[in-house]
Amino acid sequence: MSLVGPRPGLFNQEELLQERAVRGVLDARPGITGLAQIRGIDMSTPRELAEVDRQMLDALTVRAYFRYLVLTVLGRGSGDRVRP
């Protein structure tokens, strides 16, 4: 596991796993935070989450890695909270 990367899904989130498999996201090391968390995208929108995960992986640089960490620490990263 890494600090920055696609958040791992649960084994029963079949739609999310399929969307990530199509986009090659499952080949990446999972992480605690990433672009989806900074943007407030949760696991209830599997297609959007997989697309954002792929965008993050395609554009991930050392600078972006640390930017995601700083934004998360500063409160931009909302995680995968369930909205009421």
Buried (B, 14 or more C-beta within 10 A) or exposed (E): EEEBBBBBBEEEBEBBBEBBEEBEBBEBEBBBBBBBBBBEBBBEBBEBBBBBBBEBBEEBEEEBBEBBBEBBEEEBBBEBEEEE
